[in-house]
């Protein structure tokens, strides 16, 4: 009985080599960024190691971990939404408008739809997805019909959406009983609840396992069902990219649009579908923040979170890979939460997190891996 051994193909070895080089690019970018920040911290009279310990401790321990996870959910969701467009080679800058429009559509439905909460919530989620998909599809249609670049149209469409939403909140949806520029409060039965309230059997079980102030108890009482929604979206992204024809088509379009067309790929249809899917996810994130965190639609409340900008940096660094979006999203959110603690403890600007995120993305684009080392691994640059 003979046993045949299948050696990895040359193409597979080359792909793994490219992965190693990209990973080394990221490591080099992080090292350079940390070194530059260490010099900055030392120049302000602070111990860099103590500052880093304070920053990551505030973001990854106890209540700080809960805050990080709460903010990471919409960031990762928006990152997955943008990854659909980026995978098809379309630089979508419209996440902010799609995020807000989804919040608007969903809020209108959840406040005015008759019937029980268990029915109103899914309808509101569907309406938010439709809103985000319509706005994203507008850029795709302008691109496929008029060759208008997506990065320009998606960015410009943000402004009328944000302005119109602000007007509607102040004039039409404003709660007369409140001094804030915000809609009426979402009824309790129509909110997205936490995973494990303290008085639930699951909350009591977590408290018995980890204690009242334990990490599991805090996470169960602090995170809502949006977490599971994002995990489902993550699984769907993996399935579409790896198993459905449109996943292969959009990957080919992103690599070489002319070749994709020459082999029979209907590029217009694939781009439109991908943009619509991404927009629907962005809109879904908007209403989930309203129903699970803000509990009302606040003027400037969604775009003011900074989630769309962070998600854009996440997907640029993650290179459209869902698993990388998940990891980088958690890391960038932890930096944001930790930087807020630095402002309180050291008087340093909370924009430290933005500096780190932007520097890492910029330095990765410079490809810091030495060319000779890349060539030794068989990667030409």
C-alpha positions, 0 to 999 in steps of 0.5 A: 500500500503506497501513500502519496504525499501532496506537496503544497503548490508553488502558488500556495507557497507564494500566497503564504509568503505574501501573508508573512510579508504582510504580517511583518509589515504590520508588526514593523508599523506597530513597532515604529508607532509605539517607538514614536509614541514612547518618545512623545510620552517621555518628552511630556515627562511620563513613563512610557511603560506606565502609560501603556499599562494604564491605557491597556489596563483601562480598556481590557480589565473589569468595566473597561473591557465591557466598554471596549466590547460595547463600542467594538460591536458597531465598529466591527459591524461597520467594518464588515459592511465596508469590507463588502465594497472594498472587496469589489474594489470600491472605496466606499466612504458612505458608512456614516450616512448609511449608519445614520439613515438606518437609525432614522428609518428604524426609529420611525418604524419602532416609534410609530408602528402599532403592535407588540415589541417582538414584532416592531423590533424585527420590522425596524431592523429590516427598515434600517437595512433597507435605508442603508442599502438604498443609500449605498446602492445609489453610489453603485448605480452612479458608478455602473451607469455614469462611471461616477467614482464611488469614493466621491459619490458615497462621501458626498451623499453623506452630507444631505443625509446627515443634514436632512436627518438633523432637520427631521429630528429637530422639527418632526421627531423631536420629543416636546417633553425634552430639551434635547434635540432628540426623538421620543424615548424608545419604549422599554418593550421595543429596546434591544435588551442585555444578554444576561440581566442580573435578575435573569437565570443566566445573569444569576448563573454568571454571578454564581460562576464569576461573582457579582463583579466578575468579568462574565457577570459584567459582560452579560449585564453590559452587552446586548443582543447586538453582539450576537447579530454581529457574530451572525453577520461575521459568519455570513460574510465568511460564507459569502466570500468563501462559498457563493459565486458572488464572493469569488466574482467580487474578489476577481473584480477587486483584483482586476476588473477588466479580466473579470469582465473578460471571463464573463463576470457581470461586474455591474450586478456584482458591485451593486449587490455587494454595495447593497449588502454592505449598506444594509449592514451599516444601516442595521448597525445604526438602529442597533445603537439606537435601540440598544445604547442611546434609546432615542435618535439624537441629533449628531448622536450616531455620526458623533460616535466616530464609529464610521471613521474607526471602521474605515481605518479598521477595514483598510488595515484588515484588507477586507478579511472578516477575521482581520476586521474582527481582530483589528476592530477590537484592538482599535476600540481598545485603543480608543477606550484606553486613550480616554483614560489617559486623558483623565489620568495623565492629562494627555489628549484622547486623540492619542488613539486616533494618532496610533490608528492613523500611523499604523495604517499609514506605515503599513501602506509604506511596506516597511519589510525590507525588499531583500527579505521579501525577495528571499521569500519569493515576494516581488515588490 
